[in-house]
Amino acid sequence: MGRAFEFRKERKFKRWGHMARVFTKIGKEITIAVKQGGPDVTGNPRLRALIQTARSENMPKDNIERAIKRATDKDQADYKEVVFEGYGPHGIAVLVEAATDNNNRTVANVRSYFTKSGGSLGTSGSVDYMFDRKCMFRMKSANPYDLEELELELIDYGVEEIFEEENENEEMEIVLYGEFTAFNGIQKWIEDNGYELIAAEFTRLPNVDLKVLEGDAKADVEKLIERIEEDDDVQNVYTTMKPQSITTRL
């Protein structure tokens, strides 16, 4: 399996323990998608995919509808999507994605997290080049399929990695990773070919050698990540620390 599979396991494990944050994150993404493409799901593929993602995370229907309605309210402040880059303790590169209605507040908060951890907030471009932007899809099929044939067909649509994964209900899902710019094409292929779209998102994968940390050093970085992720403005945190396998966590 490739790097996408390795990081998918790590992020999946973390997500199960932070559902409230997941709902907040998806709610913001829905609001941003509506602001950019309108509230009509038939004409807004990004919104359509996000609603499926929200449902897969068991996000209440009222929360989804509230996020859509909030975006259409003329008094609703626009969220600005921003990226912060820096280095945490022990030389680990950290990239933070945020969606904020008050950039000054978010900058100050993120800077303080780095400083308190012994790290430093960097300038734009200081670590961004270490991460590749990707799109990720989860889908299911009611009919038999051949994973290798599926991979060969989807290569032309920008899919770079494909594998199967068992979900919480012990049902098999197909996970696809592709180029960031291939999102709309892959989503259309899924919808046009009878597959059930479970979830879709944008993510980042490190393209450099990952650093293995253990003991107190690993705990230092994890504490920084936790501080950042607890901020309501933060959507995602990516690092160059090698993820620990699920088997060693359980």
N, C-alpha and C positions, 0 to 999 in steps of 0.2 A: 504494500500500500504506500501511497505517496504522502507528502507532507500535509495535504489537505485532510486526509483521513486522521492523521495524528492529532492535528489541532481541533478537528471536529469532535473527537472524543473528549478532549480537555474542556472545550467550551460547553459541550452538552452536560457534562458532569456539574460544572459550576452553575449552569442555568437552573438546574432542578432545585437548588437551594435558595434562589433569589427570584421567585416568581413575581413579587410585587414590583421589582425593578424592571422585569421583562415587560410587564403591562405598561409601565410608564414609558419605556423606550418605544414600544410598538405604537402607543397612543401618539407620541410625538411624530413618529415616522408617518402615520396616517394623516395627521394634521398637515405636515409638510407636503405630502403627496397630493392632498386635496388643494392646497394653496397653489401648487404648481400645475396640476392637470385637471382640476375641477372635481366635483363630488359624484359624477356619473361613472359608475364602475365599468360600463361597457366601453367608454371612450378613454379610460384611464387604467392601462394595464398594471402600472405600479401599485395603484390603490387596490386593484383586484387581487394582486398577489399578496399584499399586506393583510387584507381581510382574511385570506386563507391562512396566512401565518398566525394571525391573532386567534383564529378558531383552533388551530393545531395546538396552541399554547393554553387552550381553555379560557381565553380572555372573555369575560361576560359580554353578551351582545350589547347591553346598555353602555358599556365602556367604549365599544367600537362606534356605536351611533353617536355618542357624546363627542368623541374625537373628531368625527366628520362634521358634526354640527358646529363645533368650536371653530373649525377652520373656515367655515362659511360666514362666521360672525364678523362683521366689518370692524368691530372693536377689538378683535383678537390680535394681539401683537404677533408679528412675524418671527418665526424661529430662524436664526442664522446658524448654518452648519459651519463649524470651525474645527480645525485640526491643530493640536499642540504636539510638539516634539521635544524630547529631552532624554537625559540619561538618569537612570535610577542608581541605587547603590550597586557596587561591584561591576560597574561598566555595562549594565544592561540597558539597551536602547528601549525607549518607551514611546509609543505613539497613541495619542488620545483623540477620539472623535467625540464632539459635543454638539448639542443643538440648544441654543440659548436665545433668550429674549433680552439678555443683558450681558453683553460681551465683557465689559469691564469687570463685572462680578466674577464671571467664569475664569477670566485670565488670572485674577488675583487668587482665586481659590486653588486653581491647578498649580500655580507657581508655589503656593504655600505647601502643597502636598509634596512636591519635589524637594523643596528646601528642607522641610522637616525630616525627610528620609535620608538626607545627605546627598541627594542628587541635585540636578539643575535643569531648569527649563531652557531649551535651546531655541535657535532661530528656525524659521521656515526652511525646510530642505535638509536640516541637519541629520535626520534619521529616516525621513520619508522614503528615500531611495532603497532602504533595506526591506521594504514591504511592497508586495504586488497587490493591487486591487483586483478582487475577483467577485463573481456572482455565484451564489449557491442555491440550488433547488432541491427540494425533497418531493418525490412523487411516488404514486402507487399505480399498479396495473391490475385489473380484474382478470386479465388473460395471461397465458404463459408468454414468456419472453426469453430471449437469449442475450445475456448481458454483453457479450463480446460483439454481437451483431449490432446491438443498440449503440455501443461505443463507436463503432465504425461509422454508423449513420450520423451520429451527433457531432463527430469531429468537424464536419462541414459547417456546423452552426456555432462553433467556438467552444465546444465542451473539451476540457483538457483532462479531466479525471472523473471516473464514475465507479461507484461501488455500492454494495448493498449493506443495509444497516437495519437491525431489529429495533423497533420502537418500544415504548413503555408497555404497550399492549401485546408484545411479542409478535407483532405483525412486521413483515419484511417491507422495507421502503428502499427506493433507489435514490441515491444522493449524487448530484451532479455539481461539478465545479467548472467554471468557465471564465473567459476573459470578462472584465468589467463591462466592456462595451457590447458584449454579446447578450446581455440580459433580455432585451425585448425579443430577439430572434429565438432564443431558447424557450422563453415562456410561450411564445406563439406555437412553436413546434409541440410542446407538451399539450397545450389546449387543443390543437388541431388533430392530434394523433390518438386521442382517446385515453390519455393518462390522467389520473387525478392529481392535481397540484396540491400538495400538502402545505408547503411553505417555501418562501423565497427571501433571500436577503443579500446584501452586499457585505463583503468581508475583506480582510487583508491577510496575506500569508507572508511570513519572512522569506527572503530569498538569499539569506546569508547563513553561515554556520551558526548554529545555536549554542549558547553557553550553558554548560551543566553546572548547577549550583546545588549545594547540599547544606543541611544543618542550618546554622544561624544565618548564613549568607542567603540561602533560599527564603528563609522566613522574613528577612529584611525586605526583599523584593515583593513578596506576597503581601506584606503589610502595606507597602506603597500602593500596590494594585487595588487592595481593598479600600484604602482611603479614597482613591480616585473614583472607583466604581460606586461608592456611596453618595457621590455628588449627583444631585438630581439632573444637572445639565449634561452629564456624561452619558454617551450612548455606548461606546466601545473602547476597550483598552487592549493594545497589542504590544507584545514585548519580544525580545530576542532570547529569552530564557527558555531552555528546552523544557517542554511540558512533561509532567510526570504521568506515567501510564495509569489508566483506570485501575488496573489490577493491584498496583502498589498503594493506591489510595484506599481501597476497600478493606 
